[in-house]
């Protein structure tokens, strides 16, 4: 499972028993609705990396990244490969209460659509 927040420039990635955290997880950066946030390698802050073994340390108290650089490298590579194929994120919600594509947000937001009645983007 992978979560990337290009606004805060952080990512979280689970693989096997490991959880990789990238970037400043305490960031309080806010979304600017007029900015496209690219989902690329610049989307995350690779200067801050933590690794946890969630099976042996479920409370994530001990960062083991310095002891398992091979695992960190593998997981970071997975994230970087994923980012190669992503589109920019427009950080704003559609003004259409039904979640249908609009001029403000030309994409579908199915969680707002009643019974999957959303249209498609042309």
VODREN-308755 format. One line per 3 residues: number of its first residue (from 0); for each residue x, y, z negated of N, C-alpha, C, O, CB. Coordinates in nm, 3 decimals. Glycine has a CB too. Example, Ala and Ser with C-alpha at 12.3 -4.5 7.8 and 13.67 -1.06 7.14 Angstrom:
0 = 1.319/-0.569/-0.780/1.230/-0.450/-0.780/1.320/-0.330/-0.780/1.424/-0.332/-0.846/1.131/-0.447/-0.905  1.285/-0.225/-0.708/1.367/-0.106/-0.714/1.290/0.003/-0.787/1.341/0.114/-0.804/1.408/-0.060/-0.572
***
This chain:
0 = 0.085/-0.116/0.000/0.000/0.000/0.000/0.090/0.123/0.000/0.190/0.129/-0.071/-0.097/-0.001/-0.122  0.053/0.221/0.081/0.131/0.344/0.096/0.040/0.465/0.082/-0.067/0.470/0.142/0.204/0.346/0.232  0.084/0.562/0.005/0.013/0.690/-0.006/0.115/0.800/0.020/0.222/0.803/-0.042/-0.056/0.707/-0.147
3 = 0.081/0.892/0.111/0.168/1.005/0.141/0.087/1.132/0.126/-0.025/1.142/0.178/0.229/0.995/0.285  0.141/1.229/0.054/0.078/1.360/0.039/0.174/1.462/0.099/0.269/1.503/0.033/0.045/1.392/-0.112  0.150/1.505/0.224/0.242/1.599/0.288/0.235/1.739/0.230/0.325/1.820/0.253/0.215/1.605/0.436
6 = 0.130/1.770/0.155/0.120/1.902/0.091/0.219/1.908/-0.025/0.295/2.003/-0.038/-0.026/1.929/0.042  0.217/1.805/-0.109/0.309/1.800/-0.223/0.445/1.741/-0.188/0.539/1.745/-0.267/0.247/1.719/-0.335  0.454/1.685/-0.065/0.576/1.623/-0.014/0.618/1.503/-0.099/0.736/1.487/-0.132/0.690/1.725/-0.009
9 = 0.521/1.419/-0.134/0.546/1.300/-0.214/0.489/1.177/-0.144/0.403/1.187/-0.056/0.486/1.316/-0.354  0.538/1.061/-0.186/0.485/0.935/-0.137/0.495/0.832/-0.248/0.582/0.840/-0.336/0.561/0.887/-0.009  0.406/0.736/-0.243/0.409/0.621/-0.332/0.387/0.497/-0.248/0.297/0.494/-0.164/0.302/0.633/-0.445
12 = 0.468/0.394/-0.269/0.461/0.275/-0.185/0.480/0.152/-0.270/0.578/0.140/-0.344/0.567/0.281/-0.073  0.385/0.059/-0.261/0.394/-0.071/-0.328/0.430/-0.178/-0.226/0.372/-0.183/-0.118/0.261/-0.106/-0.399  0.526/-0.262/-0.262/0.558/-0.380/-0.181/0.608/-0.487/-0.277/0.702/-0.466/-0.354/0.664/-0.346/-0.069
15 = 0.543/-0.604/-0.269/0.573/-0.712/-0.363/0.555/-0.661/-0.505/0.450/-0.605/-0.537/0.717/-0.768/-0.341  0.655/-0.679/-0.590/0.639/-0.632/-0.728/0.695/-0.492/-0.749/0.703/-0.445/-0.862/0.706/-0.727/-0.823  0.735/-0.425/-0.640/0.802/-0.297/-0.654/0.712/-0.179/-0.615/0.629/-0.188/-0.525/0.926/-0.295/-0.569
18 = 0.732/-0.070/-0.688/0.666/0.056/-0.657/0.774/0.160/-0.637/0.856/0.185/-0.725/0.566/0.098/-0.771  0.773/0.222/-0.520/0.869/0.327/-0.486/0.797/0.460/-0.493/0.691/0.477/-0.434/0.930/0.304/-0.344  0.854/0.555/-0.565/0.801/0.691/-0.571/0.904/0.782/-0.505/1.023/0.779/-0.539/0.770/0.735/-0.719
21 = 0.858/0.863/-0.412/0.945/0.955/-0.339/0.894/1.096/-0.362/0.775/1.122/-0.351/0.951/0.921/-0.187  0.984/1.187/-0.394/0.948/1.327/-0.413/0.913/1.359/-0.556/0.906/1.272/-0.642/0.834/1.363/-0.324  0.889/1.489/-0.581/0.856/1.538/-0.713/0.710/1.509/-0.743/0.621/1.581/-0.697/0.885/1.689/-0.724
24 = 0.685/1.403/-0.818/0.549/1.360/-0.848/0.473/1.460/-0.933/0.351/1.451/-0.944/0.551/1.226/-0.918  0.542/1.556/-0.993/0.478/1.658/-1.075/0.450/1.786/-0.996/0.409/1.886/-1.054/0.566/1.690/-1.196  0.470/1.783/-0.867/0.449/1.902/-0.784/0.306/1.952/-0.797/0.210/1.874/-0.804/0.480/1.871/-0.637
27 = 0.293/2.083/-0.800/0.158/2.142/-0.806/0.129/2.221/-0.679/0.049/2.315/-0.681/0.144/2.233/-0.930  0.193/2.184/-0.569/0.169/2.251/-0.441/0.022/2.238/-0.404/-0.039/2.133/-0.424/0.259/2.192/-0.329  -0.033/2.344/-0.350/-0.175/2.345/-0.312/-0.189/2.349/-0.161/-0.101/2.398/-0.089/-0.247/2.465/-0.376
30 = -0.300/2.298/-0.115/-0.329/2.293/0.028/-0.368/2.430/0.081/-0.448/2.501/0.019/-0.440/2.191/0.056  -0.312/2.468/0.193/-0.351/2.590/0.264/-0.432/2.544/0.385/-0.378/2.477/0.473/-0.225/2.677/0.307  -0.558/2.580/0.390/-0.648/2.527/0.492/-0.616/2.573/0.634/-0.676/2.523/0.729/-0.788/2.564/0.460
33 = -0.524/2.666/0.650/-0.490/2.712/0.785/-0.361/2.649/0.837/-0.313/2.685/0.944/-0.478/2.863/0.787  -0.304/2.558/0.762/-0.176/2.497/0.799/-0.195/2.350/0.836/-0.268/2.277/0.769/-0.074/2.510/0.684  -0.129/2.308/0.944/-0.119/2.166/0.975/0.002/2.112/0.902/0.112/2.167/0.912/-0.109/2.141/1.130
36 = -0.017/2.005/0.830/0.092/1.942/0.756/0.137/1.819/0.833/0.063/1.720/0.840/0.049/1.906/0.610  0.256/1.822/0.891/0.300/1.708/0.971/0.325/1.586/0.883/0.376/1.597/0.771/0.426/1.743/1.049  0.290/1.471/0.934/0.325/1.346/0.868/0.447/1.292/0.940/0.436/1.208/1.030/0.205/1.242/0.869
39 = 0.562/1.341/0.899/0.688/1.296/0.956/0.790/1.289/0.843/0.754/1.303/0.726/0.737/1.391/1.071  0.914/1.268/0.876/1.015/1.251/0.772/1.028/1.375/0.685/1.068/1.365/0.569/1.150/1.217/0.835  0.995/1.492/0.739/0.997/1.614/0.660/0.879/1.625/0.565/0.874/1.718/0.484/1.000/1.732/0.749
42 = 0.785/1.533/0.575/0.666/1.535/0.491/0.693/1.498/0.346/0.612/1.527/0.258/0.563/1.443/0.547  0.805/1.435/0.322/0.835/1.389/0.187/0.976/1.434/0.148/1.063/1.453/0.233/0.821/1.235/0.176  0.996/1.450/0.019/1.124/1.494/-0.036/1.207/1.371/-0.073/1.187/1.312/-0.179/1.103/1.586/-0.159
45 = 1.299/1.333/0.015/1.379/1.213/-0.008/1.492/1.233/-0.109/1.569/1.141/-0.135/1.436/1.166/0.123  1.503/1.354/-0.166/1.606/1.378/-0.266/1.570/1.319/-0.401/1.657/1.300/-0.487/1.630/1.527/-0.281  1.443/1.289/-0.422/1.397/1.233/-0.549/1.333/1.098/-0.521/1.227/1.090/-0.459/1.297/1.330/-0.622
48 = 1.397/0.992/-0.568/1.347/0.856/-0.545/1.353/0.777/-0.675/1.454/0.778/-0.745/1.428/0.783/-0.434  1.243/0.709/-0.707/1.238/0.621/-0.823/1.182/0.487/-0.780/1.098/0.479/-0.690/1.151/0.684/-0.937  1.229/0.382/-0.844/1.183/0.246/-0.816/1.146/0.178/-0.947/1.220/0.187/-1.046/1.292/0.164/-0.740
51 = 1.031/0.111/-0.947/0.986/0.039/-1.065/0.949/-0.104/-1.027/0.896/-0.128/-0.918/0.867/0.111/-1.131  0.977/-0.197/-1.116/0.929/-0.334/-1.102/0.802/-0.341/-1.186/0.808/-0.355/-1.308/1.038/-0.442/-1.149  0.687/-0.332/-1.120/0.561/-0.321/-1.194/0.519/-0.453/-1.258/0.428/-0.454/-1.342/0.451/-0.274/-1.100
54 = 0.583/-0.565/-1.221/0.552/-0.691/-1.288/0.619/-0.695/-1.426/0.555/-0.730/-1.525/0.598/-0.811/-1.203  0.746/-0.659/-1.432/0.817/-0.664/-1.560/0.807/-0.533/-1.638/0.836/-0.530/-1.758/0.963/-0.697/-1.537  0.766/-0.425/-1.572/0.754/-0.294/-1.636/0.624/-0.226/-1.590/0.630/-0.127/-1.517/0.879/-0.204/-1.603
57 = 0.508/-0.278/-1.631/0.380/-0.226/-1.581/0.353/-0.080/-1.617/0.272/-0.014/-1.552/0.269/-0.311/-1.633  0.419/-0.029/-1.721/0.400/0.111/-1.759/0.496/0.205/-1.689/0.495/0.326/-1.713/0.415/0.125/-1.909  0.579/0.149/-1.603/0.674/0.227/-1.522/0.759/0.319/-1.609/0.764/0.440/-1.588/0.599/0.309/-1.416
60 = 0.824/0.260/-1.707/0.908/0.338/-1.798/1.055/0.341/-1.758/1.129/0.429/-1.802/0.897/0.284/-1.938  1.098/0.244/-1.674/1.239/0.234/-1.640/1.261/0.241/-1.490/1.219/0.152/-1.416/1.297/0.105/-1.695  1.326/0.347/-1.446/1.361/0.364/-1.306/1.480/0.273/-1.275/1.587/0.288/-1.334/1.395/0.515/-1.273
63 = 1.461/0.177/-1.184/1.566/0.081/-1.152/1.628/0.107/-1.015/1.697/0.021/-0.960/1.510/-0.061/-1.157  1.604/0.226/-0.960/1.653/0.255/-0.824/1.805/0.246/-0.812/1.856/0.205/-0.708/1.609/0.392/-0.781  1.878/0.282/-0.917/2.024/0.279/-0.911/2.080/0.137/-0.914/2.193/0.114/-0.873/2.082/0.359/-1.025
66 = 2.001/0.043/-0.962/2.045/-0.096/-0.971/2.002/-0.180/-0.851/2.052/-0.291/-0.832/1.991/-0.157/-1.098  1.910/-0.128/-0.771/1.856/-0.204/-0.658/1.852/-0.118/-0.532/1.746/-0.098/-0.473/1.716/-0.258/-0.691  1.968/-0.068/-0.492/1.974/0.020/-0.375/1.930/-0.051/-0.247/1.878/0.013/-0.155/2.115/0.073/-0.357
69 = 1.949/-0.183/-0.240/1.905/-0.259/-0.123/1.753/-0.257/-0.110/1.700/-0.243/0.000/1.955/-0.404/-0.130  1.684/-0.271/-0.221/1.537/-0.267/-0.219/1.490/-0.126/-0.187/1.396/-0.108/-0.109/1.479/-0.314/-0.356  1.553/-0.025/-0.246/1.518/0.114/-0.216/1.535/0.140/-0.067/1.447/0.199/-0.005/1.605/0.212/-0.299
72 = 1.646/0.097/-0.010/1.671/0.118/0.133/1.563/0.052/0.218/1.513/0.113/0.313/1.809/0.062/0.172  1.526/-0.070/0.183/1.423/-0.141/0.259/1.287/-0.069/0.251/1.219/-0.054/0.353/1.408/-0.285/0.205  1.250/-0.025/0.132/1.121/0.041/0.116/1.119/0.179/0.182/1.019/0.217/0.242/1.086/0.053/-0.031
75 = 1.228/0.253/0.170/1.235/0.384/0.236/1.229/0.364/0.387/1.164/0.442/0.457/1.366/0.460/0.197  1.295/0.261/0.438/1.291/0.232/0.582/1.147/0.205/0.625/1.104/0.253/0.730/1.381/0.110/0.618  1.072/0.129/0.546/0.930/0.103/0.578/0.852/0.233/0.589/0.774/0.252/0.683/0.867/0.012/0.470
78 = 0.872/0.323/0.494/0.800/0.451/0.494/0.839/0.535/0.615/0.753/0.592/0.681/0.828/0.530/0.364  0.968/0.542/0.644/1.016/0.620/0.759/0.961/0.564/0.889/0.921/0.640/0.977/1.171/0.622/0.762  0.959/0.433/0.903/0.903/0.371/1.024/0.755/0.404/1.039/0.708/0.432/1.149/0.922/0.218/1.020
81 = 0.682/0.401/0.930/0.540/0.435/0.933/0.520/0.579/0.979/0.432/0.608/1.059/0.476/0.413/0.794  0.602/0.668/0.927/0.589/0.811/0.959/0.616/0.843/1.106/0.572/0.947/1.155/0.682/0.891/0.873  0.687/0.757/1.175/0.719/0.782/1.317/0.594/0.785/1.404/0.597/0.841/1.513/0.814/0.675/1.369
84 = 0.485/0.727/1.358/0.366/0.711/1.442/0.244/0.787/1.391/0.131/0.754/1.427/0.332/0.565/1.453  0.265/0.888/1.308/0.153/0.959/1.247/0.127/1.093/1.314/0.215/1.152/1.376/0.178/0.980/1.100  0.004/1.140/1.301/-0.039/1.268/1.355/-0.041/1.372/1.242/-0.049/1.334/1.125/-0.180/1.257/1.423
87 = -0.034/1.502/1.275/-0.041/1.604/1.171/-0.175/1.600/1.098/-0.276/1.558/1.154/-0.019/1.743/1.232  -0.172/1.643/0.976/-0.290/1.647/0.892/-0.336/1.791/0.878/-0.259/1.877/0.836/-0.262/1.584/0.753  -0.459/1.818/0.912/-0.517/1.949/0.888/-0.580/1.944/0.750/-0.675/1.869/0.727/-0.622/1.990/0.999
90 = -0.528/2.022/0.661/-0.571/2.016/0.521/-0.693/2.105/0.498/-0.683/2.209/0.434/-0.456/2.057/0.428  -0.804/2.062/0.549/-0.929/2.132/0.521/-1.044/2.036/0.547/-1.032/1.941/0.624/-0.943/2.261/0.609  -1.152/2.062/0.482/-1.269/1.978/0.499/-1.363/2.041/0.600/-1.367/2.163/0.615/-1.341/1.957/0.364
93 = -1.436/1.957/0.669/-1.535/2.006/0.764/-1.645/2.083/0.691/-1.679/2.050/0.578/-1.594/1.890/0.844  -1.699/2.183/0.756/-1.809/2.259/0.698/-1.942/2.189/0.724/-2.045/2.225/0.667/-1.812/2.402/0.754  -1.941/2.089/0.810/-2.061/2.012/0.839/-2.085/1.917/0.721/-2.002/1.830/0.696/-2.048/1.933/0.974
96 = -2.195/1.930/0.650/-2.218/1.846/0.532/-2.236/1.699/0.565/-2.229/1.615/0.476/-2.339/1.895/0.458  -2.257/1.666/0.693/-2.272/1.525/0.732/-2.140/1.461/0.770/-2.137/1.341/0.799/-2.369/1.514/0.846  -2.031/1.536/0.771/-1.900/1.480/0.801/-1.873/1.461/0.948/-1.776/1.394/0.985/-1.886/1.350/0.734
99 = -1.955/1.520/1.034/-1.935/1.503/1.178/-1.828/1.600/1.228/-1.806/1.704/1.166/-2.068/1.526/1.254  -1.762/1.567/1.337/-1.660/1.658/1.390/-1.719/1.796/1.420/-1.833/1.808/1.465/-1.597/1.599/1.518  -1.641/1.897/1.394/-1.685/2.034/1.419/-1.567/2.114/1.473/-1.456/2.061/1.486/-1.744/2.101/1.290
102 = -1.590/2.238/1.503/-1.482/2.324/1.550/-1.377/2.343/1.440/-1.258/2.354/1.469/-1.538/2.459/1.595  -1.423/2.347/1.315/-1.331/2.366/1.203/-1.249/2.241/1.172/-1.134/2.251/1.131/-1.409/2.407/1.080  -1.307/2.127/1.192/-1.240/2.000/1.160/-1.277/1.899/1.267/-1.379/1.831/1.254/-1.280/1.948/1.017
105 = -1.196/1.887/1.373/-1.232/1.800/1.486/-1.203/1.652/1.463/-1.143/1.585/1.547/-1.158/1.846/1.609  -1.245/1.602/1.349/-1.228/1.462/1.317/-1.345/1.417/1.230/-1.416/1.498/1.171/-1.092/1.437/1.245  -1.364/1.288/1.224/-1.475/1.231/1.149/-1.433/1.206/1.005/-1.322/1.158/0.979/-1.524/1.099/1.215
108 = -1.520/1.239/0.912/-1.498/1.208/0.771/-1.608/1.113/0.728/-1.712/1.156/0.678/-1.497/1.339/0.682  -1.587/0.983/0.746/-1.695/0.886/0.725/-1.752/0.885/0.584/-1.867/0.845/0.566/-1.646/0.750/0.757  -1.675/0.928/0.484/-1.727/0.928/0.348/-1.836/1.033/0.330/-1.908/1.031/0.230/-1.614/0.951/0.249
111 = -1.849/1.127/0.426/-1.955/1.227/0.420/-2.073/1.192/0.508/-2.181/1.250/0.495/-1.900/1.363/0.459  -2.055/1.097/0.599/-2.159/1.063/0.696/-2.267/0.974/0.635/-2.236/0.876/0.567/-2.096/0.993/0.817  -2.391/1.007/0.660/-2.498/0.918/0.613/-2.503/0.792/0.700/-2.523/0.800/0.821/-2.634/0.990/0.615
114 = -2.485/0.677/0.638/-2.497/0.546/0.705/-2.420/0.537/0.837/-2.474/0.488/0.936/-2.642/0.515/0.730  -2.296/0.584/0.840/-2.210/0.572/0.958/-2.272/0.632/1.083/-2.261/0.574/1.191/-2.176/0.428/0.983  -2.335/0.746/1.071/-2.399/0.811/1.185/-2.312/0.923/1.243/-2.362/1.009/1.315/-2.534/0.866/1.145
117 = -2.184/0.922/1.213/-2.096/1.027/1.262/-2.072/1.010/1.411/-2.069/0.899/1.464/-1.963/1.025/1.186  -2.056/1.123/1.477/-2.021/1.120/1.618/-1.872/1.098/1.634/-1.800/1.079/1.535/-2.063/1.250/1.688  -1.826/1.100/1.757/-1.682/1.082/1.781/-1.628/1.211/1.840/-1.702/1.294/1.893/-1.654/0.961/1.876
120 = -1.497/1.226/1.829/-1.428/1.343/1.882/-1.407/1.323/2.032/-1.362/1.217/2.074/-1.291/1.367/1.809  -1.439/1.423/2.112/-1.419/1.415/2.258/-1.277/1.438/2.293/-1.241/1.435/2.411/-1.507/1.514/2.331
***
